[in-house]
Amino acid sequence: MLTRWIIAILCTACACIPAWADTIVTVDSHTIVGQVVAISADGVTIEMDGQEPRTFALDDIDRIDVLADVELMTRNAQAVLVTPSGSMLTVSDLSSTGSKLKFNSPLLGKGTELDMSAVAWLYLPPSGKTAAEALRVCGRMKIEDKSLDTVVVQRKAGDYWPLQGVIKSITSDTVTFTRNEQDVKVARANVLAIRLAAIGEAKPTIGRAMLRDGLGAQVEFESITLKGGTCELTSRELGTLTVGQSAITSLRLWNQRVTALSSLEPASVKEHGLLGLATPYQKNRSTTGGPLRLGSTVHASGLGLHSFCELTYKLDGQYKQFVTAAGIDESAKPAGNARLTFLGDGKELDAPLDLTGKDDPVMVRLKLDGVKTLTIRVEYGADKVDVGDHVTLGGAKLIK
């Protein structure tokens, strides 16, 4: 049985990797390129051109990329079903009978039935709208009573209103629900989305598979095996799914050994500028508020720091390694001249890095065995000023 993993996202795109290649990204940010041929509880096996196949233990892997993601939520007027754990399916011919939802799915087939407890949301965008737009509208709404079903209804063009009650039936023409002890019927064409209240508990998954099924699907899985070109995924809400390896467009594995540094709060923060105005550090964005960009890579997680800045984290000896890409953020180049230092329990873990806007980013890998506090310090560089000192730590993570 595979161990449960927690999500740790790191963007480590490499321009030299062919678009058709599978890639394994290890927890310490090494990238192995080839063809993934097997996945099991024993690990992931990848074949590389001209080399013997290699197998990597599951807890040494941060991510597996197989081709590119499918943008499921962007297709016009496609109904999308979302489960409590986050799986997404495009569906058609949706209806309900008692506590069951019935629909057709490119992935699950025609006449599929799911208990309503296995469904969190139904996005039903009208013609010209997308499920992603429906999600954004619903995300801004306040759900007053989460113990009731919610039907998001269009009152007039562009104006949507959440009505709460208990769903009785869904047909191709109408949605019927009980509200204040009365049955209310709403034309299906005026329903943007339905949130179901009686959803099951969302349990941790070990990964996410993006599938090419004609329209796209996202499956959060609890176990996975791949052998002989056939992949078997076990999903709590969707059951066991068997697909060809060629149907997988992207595969993510969540590793409990990895903790994104941006998910932690520093125990202490010291910040100041030359004229007394400090530029606050940022989580998952640069100090200018934009994405974390180092060279051609945009990092999904990390820190934006500016001189002078000193962050101290309490680690209590839990971690073995710290890994990050470091450099002057692309938005500040060619300006920037800063010194970056990492300290463990007050002692330098390695020689300080002198970063300038003219240099390429560097990869930092530091041993943390027994370290109780990690301090990250950004000081003025050789120019002794703070102009352009926008330091980015891309994909900064701690490894157990």
SELUM-199344 format. One record per residue (C-alpha): x, z, y; residue number from 1. Coordinates in steps of 0.2 Angstrom, whole numbers, plus 5000, padded with zeros to 4 digits. Example, Ala and Ser with C-alpha at 12.3 -4.5 7.8 and 13.67 -1.06 7.14 Angstrom:
2
x=5062	z=5039	y=4978	k=1 .
x=5068	z=5036	y=4995	k=2 .
***
This chain:
400
x=5000	z=5000	y=5000	k=1 .
x=5007	z=4995	y=5017	k=2 .
x=5011	z=5009	y=5029	k=3 .
x=5000	z=5010	y=5045	k=4 .
x=5009	z=5003	y=5061	k=5 .
x=5005	z=5006	y=5079	k=6 .
x=5006	z=4992	y=5092	k=7 .
x=5022	z=4989	y=5101	k=8 .
x=5022	z=4973	y=5110	k=9 .
x=5039	z=4964	y=5116	k=10 .
x=5040	z=4947	y=5123	k=11 .
x=5057	z=4939	y=5117	k=12 .
x=5054	z=4921	y=5118	k=13 .
x=5069	z=4910	y=5116	k=14 .
x=5069	z=4892	y=5123	k=15 .
x=5081	z=4886	y=5109	k=16 .
x=5069	z=4890	y=5095	k=17 .
x=5060	z=4875	y=5089	k=18 .
x=5041	z=4875	y=5092	k=19 .
x=5038	z=4873	y=5073	k=20 .
x=5049	z=4887	y=5067	k=21 .
x=5043	z=4904	y=5061	k=22 .
x=5052	z=4918	y=5068	k=23 .
x=5055	z=4937	y=5064	k=24 .
x=5059	z=4948	y=5078	k=25 .
x=5067	z=4965	y=5071	k=26 .
x=5065	z=4982	y=5079	k=27 .
x=5081	z=4980	y=5088	k=28 .
x=5077	z=4963	y=5095	k=29 .
x=5087	z=4951	y=5084	k=30 .
x=5078	z=4935	y=5081	k=31 .
x=5078	z=4926	y=5064	k=32 .
x=5072	z=4908	y=5063	k=33 .
x=5066	z=4899	y=5048	k=34 .
x=5051	z=4898	y=5036	k=35 .
x=5042	z=4914	y=5031	k=36 .
x=5038	z=4911	y=5012	k=37 .
x=5032	z=4929	y=5006	k=38 .
x=5025	z=4945	y=5013	k=39 .
x=5021	z=4960	y=5003	k=40 .
x=5024	z=4979	y=5003	k=41 .
x=5042	z=4975	y=4998	k=42 .
x=5045	z=4966	y=5015	k=43 .
x=5045	z=4949	y=5023	k=44 .
x=5056	z=4935	y=5015	k=45 .
x=5061	z=4920	y=5026	k=46 .
x=5071	z=4905	y=5021	k=47 .
x=5084	z=4898	y=5034	k=48 .
x=5091	z=4881	y=5034	k=49 .
x=5107	z=4880	y=5023	k=50 .
x=5106	z=4899	y=5019	k=51 .
x=5100	z=4910	y=5005	k=52 .
x=5082	z=4918	y=5008	k=53 .
x=5083	z=4935	y=5016	k=54 .
x=5070	z=4949	y=5014	k=55 .
x=5067	z=4961	y=5028	k=56 .
x=5059	z=4978	y=5025	k=57 .
x=5042	z=4980	y=5034	k=58 .
x=5048	z=4995	y=5045	k=59 .
x=5063	z=4985	y=5051	k=60 .
x=5051	z=4971	y=5059	k=61 .
x=5044	z=4972	y=5076	k=62 .
x=5035	z=4955	y=5076	k=63 .
x=5032	z=4939	y=5066	k=64 .
x=5028	z=4923	y=5075	k=65 .
x=5021	z=4909	y=5065	k=66 .
x=5018	z=4894	y=5077	k=67 .
x=5008	z=4898	y=5093	k=68 .
x=4992	z=4908	y=5097	k=69 .
x=4975	z=4901	y=5097	k=70 .
x=4965	z=4904	y=5113	k=71 .
x=4949	z=4909	y=5104	k=72 .
x=4940	z=4916	y=5120	k=73 .
x=4942	z=4901	y=5131	k=74 .
x=4931	z=4888	y=5123	k=75 .
x=4915	z=4883	y=5132	k=76 .
x=4898	z=4890	y=5126	k=77 .
x=4905	z=4897	y=5109	k=78 .
x=4897	z=4913	y=5104	k=79 .
x=4910	z=4926	y=5099	k=80 .
x=4908	z=4941	y=5088	k=81 .
x=4919	z=4956	y=5090	k=82 .
x=4922	z=4970	y=5078	k=83 .
x=4926	z=4988	y=5082	k=84 .
x=4944	z=4986	y=5077	k=85 .
x=4946	z=4970	y=5088	k=86 .
x=4943	z=4956	y=5076	k=87 .
x=4935	z=4940	y=5084	k=88 .
x=4926	z=4926	y=5076	k=89 .
x=4917	z=4911	y=5083	k=90 .
x=4899	z=4911	y=5076	k=91 .
x=4884	z=4900	y=5077	k=92 .
x=4865	z=4901	y=5071	k=93 .
x=4866	z=4919	y=5075	k=94 .
x=4851	z=4930	y=5070	k=95 .
x=4846	z=4947	y=5064	k=96 .
x=4836	z=4954	y=5050	k=97 .
x=4834	z=4973	y=5049	k=98 .
x=4851	z=4981	y=5051	k=99 .
x=4860	z=4964	y=5046	k=100 .
x=4867	z=4950	y=5057	k=101 .
x=4867	z=4933	y=5049	k=102 .
x=4877	z=4919	y=5056	k=103 .
x=4888	z=4904	y=5052	k=104 .
x=4907	z=4905	y=5054	k=105 .
x=4921	z=4893	y=5051	k=106 .
x=4931	z=4907	y=5043	k=107 .
x=4918	z=4916	y=5033	k=108 .
x=4906	z=4902	y=5029	k=109 .
x=4888	z=4898	y=5031	k=110 .
x=4875	z=4912	y=5029	k=111 .
x=4887	z=4926	y=5032	k=112 .
x=4879	z=4943	y=5034	k=113 .
x=4887	z=4959	y=5042	k=114 .
x=4880	z=4976	y=5044	k=115 .
x=4877	z=4979	y=5063	k=116 .
x=4889	z=4994	y=5061	k=117 .
x=4903	z=4981	y=5059	k=118 .
x=4900	z=4973	y=5075	k=119 .
x=4904	z=4980	y=5093	k=120 .
x=4900	z=4965	y=5104	k=121 .
x=4892	z=4948	y=5104	k=122 .
x=4896	z=4937	y=5118	k=123 .
x=4884	z=4923	y=5120	k=124 .
x=4889	z=4912	y=5135	k=125 .
x=4877	z=4899	y=5141	k=126 .
x=4882	z=4881	y=5143	k=127 .
x=4897	z=4880	y=5156	k=128 .
x=4902	z=4898	y=5153	k=129 .
x=4915	z=4905	y=5141	k=130 .
x=4916	z=4920	y=5130	k=131 .
x=4931	z=4926	y=5141	k=132 .
x=4921	z=4925	y=5157	k=133 .
x=4907	z=4935	y=5148	k=134 .
x=4920	z=4948	y=5143	k=135 .
x=4926	z=4950	y=5161	k=136 .
x=4908	z=4952	y=5167	k=137 .
x=4904	z=4965	y=5154	k=138 .
x=4920	z=4974	y=5158	k=139 .
x=4915	z=4977	y=5175	k=140 .
x=4898	z=4985	y=5170	k=141 .
x=4895	z=5003	y=5168	k=142 .
x=4887	z=5008	y=5152	k=143 .
x=4876	z=5023	y=5156	k=144 .
x=4871	z=5028	y=5138	k=145 .
x=4883	z=5022	y=5124	k=146 .
x=4871	z=5028	y=5111	k=147 .
x=4859	z=5014	y=5115	k=148 .
x=4861	z=4995	y=5112	k=149 .
x=4865	z=4986	y=5128	k=150 .
x=4858	z=4968	y=5132	k=151 .
x=4867	z=4960	y=5147	k=152 .
x=4853	z=4949	y=5155	k=153 .
x=4854	z=4936	y=5169	k=154 .
x=4842	z=4940	y=5183	k=155 .
x=4847	z=4926	y=5194	k=156 .
x=4862	z=4913	y=5194	k=157 .
x=4878	z=4923	y=5193	k=158 .
x=4869	z=4940	y=5193	k=159 .
x=4869	z=4950	y=5177	k=160 .
x=4861	z=4967	y=5173	k=161 .
x=4863	z=4979	y=5158	k=162 .
x=4847	z=4984	y=5150	k=163 .
x=4847	z=4997	y=5137	k=164 .
x=4837	z=5001	y=5121	k=165 .
x=4837	z=4997	y=5103	k=166 .
x=4839	z=4980	y=5096	k=167 .
x=4824	z=4974	y=5085	k=168 .
x=4828	z=4956	y=5082	k=169 .
x=4839	z=4941	y=5087	k=170 .
x=4833	z=4924	y=5085	k=171 .
x=4838	z=4907	y=5092	k=172 .
x=4825	z=4909	y=5106	k=173 .
x=4824	z=4927	y=5110	k=174 .
x=4831	z=4944	y=5109	k=175 .
x=4819	z=4958	y=5106	k=176 .
x=4823	z=4977	y=5109	k=177 .
x=4813	z=4993	y=5112	k=178 .
x=4815	z=5000	y=5129	k=179 .
x=4805	z=5016	y=5135	k=180 .
x=4795	z=5015	y=5119	k=181 .
x=4790	z=4997	y=5123	k=182 .
x=4795	z=4980	y=5115	k=183 .
x=4804	z=4969	y=5128	k=184 .
x=4808	z=4951	y=5124	k=185 .
x=4821	z=4942	y=5133	k=186 .
x=4825	z=4923	y=5132	k=187 .
x=4841	z=4920	y=5122	k=188 .
x=4847	z=4908	y=5136	k=189 .
x=4847	z=4922	y=5148	k=190 .
x=4857	z=4934	y=5138	k=191 .
x=4876	z=4934	y=5141	k=192 .
x=4881	z=4948	y=5129	k=193 .
x=4875	z=4962	y=5117	k=194 .
x=4884	z=4978	y=5115	k=195 .
x=4879	z=4987	y=5098	k=196 .
x=4878	z=5006	y=5099	k=197 .
x=4878	z=5010	y=5080	k=198 .
x=4896	z=5003	y=5077	k=199 .
x=4908	z=5010	y=5064	k=200 .
x=4924	z=5020	y=5068	k=201 .
x=4938	z=5009	y=5074	k=202 .
x=4953	z=5014	y=5063	k=203 .
x=4971	z=5009	y=5066	k=204 .
x=4976	z=4992	y=5059	k=205 .
x=4994	z=4986	y=5054	k=206 .
x=4993	z=4969	y=5062	k=207 .
x=4984	z=4954	y=5069	k=208 .
x=4982	z=4937	y=5062	k=209 .
x=4977	z=4922	y=5073	k=210 .
x=4969	z=4908	y=5062	k=211 .
x=4966	z=4890	y=5064	k=212 .
x=4949	z=4888	y=5057	k=213 .
x=4943	z=4874	y=5068	k=214 .
x=4938	z=4885	y=5082	k=215 .
x=4950	z=4900	y=5081	k=216 .
x=4949	z=4917	y=5074	k=217 .
x=4957	z=4934	y=5077	k=218 .
x=4958	z=4946	y=5062	k=219 .
x=4964	z=4964	y=5063	k=220 .
x=4970	z=4968	y=5045	k=221 .
x=4974	z=4983	y=5035	k=222 .
x=4985	z=4975	y=5022	k=223 .
x=4993	z=4957	y=5020	k=224 .
x=5001	z=4948	y=5006	k=225 .
x=5008	z=4930	y=5007	k=226 .
x=5014	z=4921	y=4991	k=227 .
x=5015	z=4903	y=4986	k=228 .
x=5007	z=4897	y=5003	k=229 .
x=4992	z=4908	y=5001	k=230 .
x=4989	z=4922	y=5012	k=231 .
x=4977	z=4937	y=5008	k=232 .
x=4971	z=4948	y=5023	k=233 .
x=4961	z=4964	y=5020	k=234 .
x=4950	z=4969	y=5035	k=235 .
x=4939	z=4984	y=5036	k=236 .
x=4924	z=4976	y=5043	k=237 .
x=4926	z=4958	y=5036	k=238 .
x=4932	z=4962	y=5019	k=239 .
x=4946	z=4952	y=5010	k=240 .
x=4950	z=4935	y=5017	k=241 .
x=4960	z=4922	y=5008	k=242 .
x=4967	z=4907	y=5018	k=243 .
x=4981	z=4895	y=5017	k=244 .
x=4997	z=4899	y=5026	k=245 .
x=4995	z=4883	y=5036	k=246 .
x=4979	z=4891	y=5043	k=247 .
x=4990	z=4905	y=5051	k=248 .
x=4995	z=4901	y=5069	k=249 .
x=5002	z=4918	y=5074	k=250 .
x=5005	z=4934	y=5065	k=251 .
x=5008	z=4951	y=5074	k=252 .
x=5014	z=4967	y=5065	k=253 .
x=5013	z=4984	y=5073	k=254 .
x=5027	z=4995	y=5069	k=255 .
x=5026	z=5014	y=5070	k=256 .
x=5045	z=5016	y=5072	k=257 .
x=5044	z=5007	y=5089	k=258 .
x=5038	z=5016	y=5105	k=259 .
x=5037	z=5006	y=5121	k=260 .
x=5046	z=5015	y=5135	k=261 .
x=5033	z=5011	y=5147	k=262 .
x=5020	z=5020	y=5136	k=263 .
x=5029	z=5037	y=5141	k=264 .
x=5029	z=5047	y=5156	k=265 .
x=5046	z=5052	y=5163	k=266 .
x=5049	z=5071	y=5164	k=267 .
x=5057	z=5069	y=5181	k=268 .
x=5058	z=5055	y=5194	k=269 .
x=5070	z=5053	y=5209	k=270 .
x=5069	z=5039	y=5221	k=271 .
x=5075	z=5035	y=5239	k=272 .
x=5080	z=5020	y=5249	k=273 .
x=5094	z=5018	y=5262	k=274 .
x=5081	z=5021	y=5277	k=275 .
x=5072	z=5035	y=5267	k=276 .
x=5059	z=5023	y=5261	k=277 .
x=5058	z=5023	y=5242	k=278 .
x=5052	z=5009	y=5231	k=279 .
x=5042	z=5016	y=5217	k=280 .
x=5046	z=5011	y=5199	k=281 .
x=5033	z=5001	y=5190	k=282 .
x=5027	z=5000	y=5172	k=283 .
x=5025	z=4983	y=5164	k=284 .
x=5028	z=4974	y=5180	k=285 .
x=5042	z=4971	y=5193	k=286 .
x=5044	z=4982	y=5208	k=287 .
x=5036	z=4968	y=5218	k=288 .
x=5020	z=4969	y=5208	k=289 .
x=5023	z=4953	y=5198	k=290 .
x=5027	z=4950	y=5180	k=291 .
x=5044	z=4956	y=5172	k=292 .
x=5055	z=4940	y=5172	k=293 .
x=5072	z=4939	y=5166	k=294 .
x=5079	z=4921	y=5166	k=295 .
x=5065	z=4910	y=5158	k=296 .
x=5058	z=4925	y=5148	k=297 .
x=5042	z=4935	y=5154	k=298 .
x=5041	z=4952	y=5146	k=299 .
x=5025	z=4960	y=5142	k=300 .
x=5031	z=4977	y=5143	k=301 .
x=5045	z=4986	y=5152	k=302 .
x=5050	z=4994	y=5168	k=303 .
x=5053	z=4988	y=5186	k=304 .
x=5066	z=4999	y=5195	k=305 .
x=5074	z=4998	y=5212	k=306 .
x=5089	z=5007	y=5219	k=307 .
x=5090	z=5021	y=5221	k=308 .
x=5080	z=5027	y=5206	k=309 .
x=5083	z=5040	y=5192	k=310 .
x=5070	z=5042	y=5178	k=311 .
x=5073	z=5056	y=5164	k=312 .
x=5063	z=5056	y=5148	k=313 .
x=5062	z=5070	y=5136	k=314 .
x=5065	z=5063	y=5118	k=315 .
x=5068	z=5079	y=5109	k=316 .
x=5080	z=5070	y=5097	k=317 .
x=5066	z=5059	y=5089	k=318 .
x=5074	z=5042	y=5091	k=319 .
x=5089	z=5033	y=5084	k=320 .
x=5091	z=5018	y=5096	k=321 .
x=5086	z=5012	y=5113	k=322 .
x=5085	z=4993	y=5116	k=323 .
x=5081	z=4983	y=5132	k=324 .
x=5085	z=4967	y=5141	k=325 .
x=5092	z=4971	y=5158	k=326 .
x=5095	z=4961	y=5174	k=327 .
x=5090	z=4957	y=5192	k=328 .
x=5072	z=4951	y=5191	k=329 .
x=5070	z=4933	y=5194	k=330 .
x=5059	z=4935	y=5209	k=331 .
x=5073	z=4943	y=5218	k=332 .
x=5087	z=4931	y=5214	k=333 .
x=5100	z=4926	y=5221	k=334 .
x=5099	z=4943	y=5230	k=335 .
x=5102	z=4959	y=5221	k=336 .
x=5117	z=4970	y=5218	k=337 .
x=5114	z=4986	y=5208	k=338 .
x=5123	z=4998	y=5196	k=339 .
x=5113	z=5003	y=5180	k=340 .
x=5118	z=5018	y=5170	k=341 .
x=5111	z=5026	y=5154	k=342 .
x=5114	z=5044	y=5151	k=343 .
x=5110	z=5054	y=5135	k=344 .
x=5109	z=5073	y=5139	k=345 .
x=5119	z=5070	y=5155	k=346 .
x=5133	z=5060	y=5147	k=347 .
x=5135	z=5041	y=5149	k=348 .
x=5130	z=5032	y=5133	k=349 .
x=5140	z=5017	y=5138	k=350 .
x=5149	z=5010	y=5153	k=351 .
x=5138	z=5006	y=5168	k=352 .
x=5132	z=4989	y=5170	k=353 .
x=5135	z=4980	y=5187	k=354 .
x=5120	z=4968	y=5189	k=355 .
x=5119	z=4955	y=5202	k=356 .
x=5106	z=4941	y=5206	k=357 .
x=5119	z=4928	y=5201	k=358 .
x=5121	z=4935	y=5183	k=359 .
x=5111	z=4931	y=5167	k=360 .
x=5102	z=4946	y=5160	k=361 .
x=5110	z=4956	y=5146	k=362 .
x=5104	z=4964	y=5130	k=363 .
x=5107	z=4983	y=5129	k=364 .
x=5107	z=4992	y=5112	k=365 .
x=5112	z=5011	y=5113	k=366 .
x=5113	z=5024	y=5100	k=367 .
x=5102	z=5039	y=5103	k=368 .
x=5105	z=5050	y=5087	k=369 .
x=5102	z=5068	y=5092	k=370 .
x=5099	z=5064	y=5111	k=371 .
x=5086	z=5076	y=5119	k=372 .
x=5085	z=5068	y=5136	k=373 .
x=5087	z=5050	y=5141	k=374 .
x=5091	z=5046	y=5160	k=375 .
x=5090	z=5029	y=5167	k=376 .
x=5099	z=5027	y=5184	k=377 .
x=5099	z=5013	y=5196	k=378 .
x=5111	z=5015	y=5211	k=379 .
x=5117	z=5003	y=5225	k=380 .
x=5130	z=4990	y=5219	k=381 .
x=5146	z=4985	y=5227	k=382 .
x=5137	z=4980	y=5243	k=383 .
x=5131	z=4997	y=5246	k=384 .
x=5114	z=4992	y=5251	k=385 .
x=5097	z=4991	y=5242	k=386 .
x=5092	z=4973	y=5247	k=387 .
x=5085	z=4964	y=5233	k=388 .
x=5090	z=4977	y=5220	k=389 .
x=5074	z=4974	y=5209	k=390 .
x=5081	z=4979	y=5192	k=391 .
x=5070	z=4974	y=5177	k=392 .
x=5071	z=4982	y=5160	k=393 .
x=5062	z=4969	y=5149	k=394 .
x=5054	z=4975	y=5132	k=395 .
x=5062	z=4992	y=5134	k=396 .
x=5059	z=5002	y=5118	k=397 .
x=5064	z=5017	y=5108	k=398 .
x=5067	z=5016	y=5089	k=399 .
x=5065	z=5030	y=5077	k=400 .
***
